[in-house]
Amino acid sequence: MSRKIWLAAGAIAAAIVAAFLYFNVQEQTAGGDTAMLLPVDPAPLVIETRTGKISFSIEVAGSHDERERGLMFRQSMDDDHGMLFVFEATQPLAFWMKNTPMPLDLIFIGQDGVVNYIGHGEPMSEAVIGGPEPGRFVLELKAGIAEKAGIASGDRVRHPAIDKVTGATG
């Protein structure tokens, strides 16, 4: 082959590699800054407060990747909706709000299904939010809903994912 043909072939190969790398990076970053939407669980989450029961429709973040992503990039959420984070074991739990543009209530729940702490997350903050006791679950709600609904430490939380751990039935 002549030198011109080799140069043209090399240029075409370089363009193909560059295009592949460009589109691969675009694909990775495009999904990286969009909100994760999990299916709404068919069973409602119910919190037994001192003034009565309150029910929420929830998404369940049960895998490591789902818990890591959580409500990042979510712009809004209905007052009666939340995300339940389910961990494999009771442990110290700590969250932050990096890449989360809406303020949240973070309800830390022990292995016994009882609320042990309610924290408040500021949008886009890297400040750590964690309960004083180890927990097994965290429920994230839109900011102010916990207070409005009368949710407090000591309240019992019911959902099949929690009842499975606590041994509670129906």
C-alpha positions, 0 to 999 in steps of 0.5 A: 500500500502507498503511504497515502493509503496508510495515512488515510486508513490510520486517520479513519481508525483514529476517528473511529476510536475517538468517536467510540470513546466520545459516545461511550463517555457521553452515555456514561455521563448522561445517566450519571446526572439523572434521577433514578426512578424505582418502581413504586412498591405495591405495599404501602409503608405505614407509620404508627404515630401517637395520633394515628397511622399514616401511609406512604407509597414508596420506592425500595432501594435494596441493592448497594447501587440503589442505596448509593444513588437514592434520591440524587437529582430528584427535583420533586416528590409528592408529600405521600411518597418516599424512598425506603433504604433497606440494609442487609445488617444493622449498622451505623448509618450515615447519609449526605445530600450531595447531588440531591436538590430537594431538602429531605427528612431522613427517618432512621429506623432500627432493626426492631422497626422503630424510629430512632432518629429523624435528621434533616438534609439540606440540598446539595450538602456534603454534611453527614446525617446519621442517627445516634444508634445503629439502624437497619432502614432509612426512610427519606421523605420530602422535608417537613413531612415528618413534622407535619405527620407527627412522626417521632422517635419511638413510632413503629414503621410497618412494611413487608421489607421491615416486617420480614426483619422484625418478624412482625405479621400483618 
